[in-house]
Each structure stands twice: as structure tokens, then as C-alpha cells.
Amino acid sequence: MLDPTRPAMGAKDFSAADDWPGYFGAVLGKPPRDTLLAALAAFEQEGVAAGFAVDLAAGEGRDTLALLERGWRVLATDAEPRGFELLWPRVPAAAQDALTTTLVRFEDTVLPPCDLVNASFALPFCAPEHLPALWMRMVDAIRPGGRFAGQFFGDRDSWAVRADRTHHSEKEVLTMLDGLDIEMLRIEEHDDPPDTRDPKHWHLFHVVARKR
Ligand SMILES: C[S@@+](CC[C@H](N)C(=O)[O-])C[C@H]1O[C@@H](n2cnc3c(N)ncnc32)[C@H](O)[C@@H]1O
């Protein structure tokens, strides 16, 4: 039953419940992630205006839309069809040929050679047994001089106890990034305010890294 004294569910609560359609509704229309913007700024500084990106677990497409707006070609992947139903109507007609969407789970994802693998708030939702092989495919797909942008969840995050999620210590993140030049590694760690619905402890790594 609906409890009027409880705060309404937000994006965090939907992702805790693996309710991805609910999550997409909560974040619809939000701006692109800072990690993507930082990666794009780094490309621009090198004189690279656009390229080909894989947006892994793209969701309802906040980052995909930003890439398309800047002239990138994008392969957006996700396992949940509702995200692409919300994305396609918002893709400008002139950019539609630049976008491919593929419904696929992390463990089955094949990444073509690309300039950028963008994985915003994506990898923590890959089951731990599939993450190492997925990460290897991701790094292999990035051309030399290309970039990874995205988040890892840390081992002090409240969700680290969940067996279906992948969390990393700082040392593990650094080991995974070996072979890439780290351009951003921002560690975020804080508690939700107590009046939040189901407050949690957040521990995240925001990463942009360039392949040598
Ligand atoms: C927190 S959302 C992130 C979405 C988007 N990248 C963003 O930044 O808002 C996590 C995404 O992972 C997708 N996802 C969850 N489990 C998955 C799986 N096993 N394989 C592929 N995608 C999955 C969800 O559908 C959802 O779009």
C-alpha cells in the first residue's frame, strides 16, 4: 500500500529494485553525464570533433543524445527495451542514421572497434562473473588514442553486499585501468540525507581514461 509519509521512489530506488522502466521515467530528460562531457572535451582538445562511440547500457539515452548532437555515430546497447522506446522519438531526424540500438545483455555484448566506450552507471549492474570478460572486450574495442568514460561502484557502497552487482576497491579500479592513461578519477563517497527514502552510502569512481 502507498505510504504518504514515505518519500516517493527516485532513480536510486528504482535501480535498487532493478526496475529499469521506473528508473528511465525518473531520469528522463536529464543532461549527459560529467564523465562523458569530460571525455568529449578531451577529444575536442585534440582536434577530434566526433567519432564512433559504444554507449553501453545506454538506458533512455541521455548520453547517446548528447553524442548524436555533437555529430558522433553511436551504437547504444541495453537489455531493457523501454529505454530505446523512450530514446528513438527524441533522436533528431538528421541523426537517425548515425544511431544503432541493440538489445543485449552485458555478457553477450560484442563491441566493434570504436573511439569511445561510454559506460555511465552501467558496469556495477553487470554480474561479477561476467565483468572481467566484458571489461577485456571493452578495452580491446577502443582504438589507440580512444577513451573509456564511466563509473565503477566502490567496495564501501551500501550495495556492495549484493551478489548480483559488481563493486571494486580503489586498487582494483587502478588495476583495471592499467594500460590506459587516467584523465579523470574522481572518488565520490557520501551518505544520503536521513530523510531520503532508504538512505544509502554511496561510493563511486568517476573515470575517464585514454588508451595508449
Ligand atoms: C543505472 S542505469 C544507467 C543508464 C544510463 N547509462 C545512465 O547513465 O543513466 C543501468 C542500465 O543498465 C541496464 N542493465 C541492467 N542490467 C543489464 C544487463 N544484464 N545487461 C545489459 N544492460 C543491463 C539497465 O537497463 C539500465 O539501462
The ligand as a Tripos MOL2 file, in Angstrom:
@<TRIPOS>MOLECULE
LIG
   27    29     1     0     0
SMALL
NO_CHARGES

@<TRIPOS>ATOM
      1 C1         21.6520    2.9570  -13.7760 C.3       1 LIG1
      2 S1         21.1370    2.6100  -15.3980 S.3       1 LIG1
      3 C2         22.2370    3.5990  -16.3780 C.3       1 LIG1
      4 C3         21.6210    4.0500  -17.6540 C.3       1 LIG1
      5 C4         22.3800    5.1860  -18.3700 C.3       1 LIG1
      6 N1         23.6640    4.7560  -18.8550 N.3       1 LIG1
      7 C5         22.5340    6.3800  -17.4610 C.2       1 LIG1
      8 O1         23.6370    6.8830  -17.3180 O.co2     1 LIG1
      9 O2         21.5330    6.8290  -16.8930 O.co2     1 LIG1
     10 C6         21.7190    0.9740  -15.6500 C.3       1 LIG1
     11 C7         21.3780    0.4160  -17.0200 C.3       1 LIG1
     12 O3         21.8600   -0.9220  -17.0990 O.3       1 LIG1
     13 C8         20.9410   -1.6940  -17.8440 C.3       1 LIG1
     14 N2         21.1340   -3.0920  -17.4680 N.ar      1 LIG1
     15 C9         20.8600   -3.6770  -16.2910 C.ar      1 LIG1
     16 N3         21.1940   -4.9720  -16.3150 N.ar      1 LIG1
     17 C10        21.7150   -5.2080  -17.5570 C.ar      1 LIG1
     18 C11        22.2650   -6.3550  -18.1810 C.ar      1 LIG1
     19 N4         22.3650   -7.5300  -17.5460 N.pl3     1 LIG1
     20 N5         22.7310   -6.2410  -19.4410 N.ar      1 LIG1
     21 C12        22.6580   -5.0430  -20.1000 C.ar      1 LIG1
     22 N6         22.1350   -3.9210  -19.5500 N.ar      1 LIG1
     23 C13        21.6710   -4.0020  -18.2850 C.ar      1 LIG1
     24 C14        19.5870   -1.1420  -17.4390 C.3       1 LIG1
     25 O4         18.5650   -1.4530  -18.3530 O.3       1 LIG1
     26 C15        19.9020    0.3470  -17.3430 C.3       1 LIG1
     27 O5         19.6550    0.9930  -18.5620 O.3       1 LIG1
@<TRIPOS>BOND
     1     1     2 1
     2     2     3 1
     3     2    10 1
     4     3     4 1
     5     4     5 1
     6     5     6 1
     7     5     7 1
     8     7     8 2
     9     7     9 1
    10    10    11 1
    11    11    12 1
    12    11    26 1
    13    12    13 1
    14    13    14 1
    15    13    24 1
    16    14    15 ar
    17    14    23 ar
    18    15    16 ar
    19    16    17 ar
    20    17    18 ar
    21    17    23 ar
    22    18    19 1
    23    18    20 ar
    24    20    21 ar
    25    21    22 ar
    26    22    23 ar
    27    24    25 1
    28    24    26 1
    29    26    27 1
@<TRIPOS>SUBSTRUCTURE
     1 LIG1         1 GROUP 0 **** ****
